[in-house]
Amino acid sequence: MCAFMIYHKNRLYGRAWFQASTIGLMAFLAACSGSDGVGPTTESPTAAAPVPTDSTVAPDSAIPVDSTLVPVPSGDTMGAAGIALSGSAAPGIVFGSYDLDISLLGPLHTGALRVPSPNMLLIELSTARARGARLVVKLVGGSDSWVKNGDGTFSLTKWQSMVARFKAIDFGSYIADGTVLAHILIDEPNRASKWGGKIISQATLEAMAKYSKQLWPTVPTVVRVVPSWLAASPVTYTYLDAGWTQYTSRKGDAAKWLASEVASARSKGLGVVVSMNVLDGGNGSSGIRGYTSGLSAMSATELRTYGNALLNNTYGCGFFLWTYQYGKTYYARADIKSAMTDLSNKAKAHAKTSCRQ
């Protein structure tokens, strides 16, 4: 699918804002880099079912505003020197993690899924660019409650209001140079229990993607749900660009599982972001307790086995691990770090695949 070609090319070009000349700012970054992440996945069965009607939207309530952080710059002022380091110049595909601390971006962790506030967006993008990294950004905050009606169902109106907080921020140069890898619209729309007993329909996801494209026409739009669920709907995806897989050992042979999801994605003209749940997705052989009670983290051997199988598929446009936020001790293990280094190198050698297909 090449539906992207119909979008108006009204890109926002600007100059990068980032003053990294003081130690104080870097300390500020380290202190403020944490943000709410995307929670553990319990992906629902992907069997086709009638697409429910969308949740009834309610009028906007007060949207949280980050008024205590640094002022939002009107544009960025870093210039071409930073552009050469990041985005399209980076080799292969991103090897990143959910909620990875910005300070850890570099040769090993070449990307991250971040949930920046409007006040921090340009700072996080500037840091990523300077470190040659790419970010998937989630612009509606880390709490699902901000995009829900009173009955717990999804509110498209509230979601749009949250995204609109970023309209006035000029981050066009980070889009143009590929520092912004994608905009993740929502997490697990297929879990009815997460959304007041009613899923976020595939048609609504397409409407969300259309809204994102109206603001940032060239930014790939991604939903954190398996392509097979997206493909179960008759919806034609014109504005939504990609789905998001997340492997655990419970899903069986990694290569076969991903091949099936890629086939579903291809059938709808979608790209695929590949990920692994390293904290809860092990087969029990590691002896490392998982984040969730009763589950196990992956061993270094599992990381290499599953990760290599997934990275052998050239269709994925990024490779992510869940999650740094809850796994700092796990990430610090020498054996795990060694396995991650191997996978990072493999991601660098991966075909440079776009999330827009």
Stockholm file with secondary structure:
# STOCKHOLM 1.0

chainA/1-357         MCAFMIYHKNRLYGRAWFQASTIGLMAFLAACSGSDGVGPTTESPTAAAPVPTDSTVAPDSAIPVDSTLVPVPSGDTMGAAGIALSGSAAPGIVFGSYDLDISLLGPLHTGALRVPSPNMLLIELSTARARGARLVVKLVGGSDSWVKNGDGTFSLTKWQSMVARFKAIDFGSYIADGTVLAHILIDEPNRASKWGGKIISQATLEAMAKYSKQLWPTVPTVVRVVPSWLAASPVTYTYLDAGWTQYTSRKGDAAKWLASEVASARSKGLGVVVSMNVLDGGNGSSGIRGYTSGLSAMSATELRTYGNALLNNTYGCGFFLWTYQYGKTYYARADIKSAMTDLSNKAKAHAKTSCRQ
#=GR chainA/1-357 SS CCGGGGSCCCCCCCCBCCCCCCHHHHHHHHHHCCCCCCCCCCCCCCCCCCCCCCCCCCCCCCCCCCCSSCCCCSSBCCCHHHHTTSGGGSCSSEEEEETCCGGGBTTTBCEEEECCCTTTHHHHHHHHHHTTCEEEECTTCSCGGGGBCTTSCBCHHHHHHHHHTTTTCCCHHHHHTTSEEEEEEEECTTCGGGTTTCCCCHHHHHHHHHHHHHHCTTSCEEEESCHHHHHTSCCCCSSCCEEECCBCGGGCCHHHHHHHHHHHHHHTTCEEEEEEETTTCCCSTTCCBCSSTTCBCCCHHHHHHHHHHHHTSTTEEEEEEECSTTCHHHHHCHHHHHHHHHHHHHHHHSCCCCSCC
#=GC SS_cons         CCGGGGSCCCCCCCCBCCCCCCHHHHHHHHHHCCCCCCCCCCCCCCCCCCCCCCCCCCCCCCCCCCCSSCCCCSSBCCCHHHHTTSGGGSCSSEEEEETCCGGGBTTTBCEEEECCCTTTHHHHHHHHHHTTCEEEECTTCSCGGGGBCTTSCBCHHHHHHHHHTTTTCCCHHHHHTTSEEEEEEEECTTCGGGTTTCCCCHHHHHHHHHHHHHHCTTSCEEEESCHHHHHTSCCCCSSCCEEECCBCGGGCCHHHHHHHHHHHHHHTTCEEEEEEETTTCCCSTTCCBCSSTTCBCCCHHHHHHHHHHHHTSTTEEEEEEECSTTCHHHHHCHHHHHHHHHHHHHHHHSCCCCSCC
//
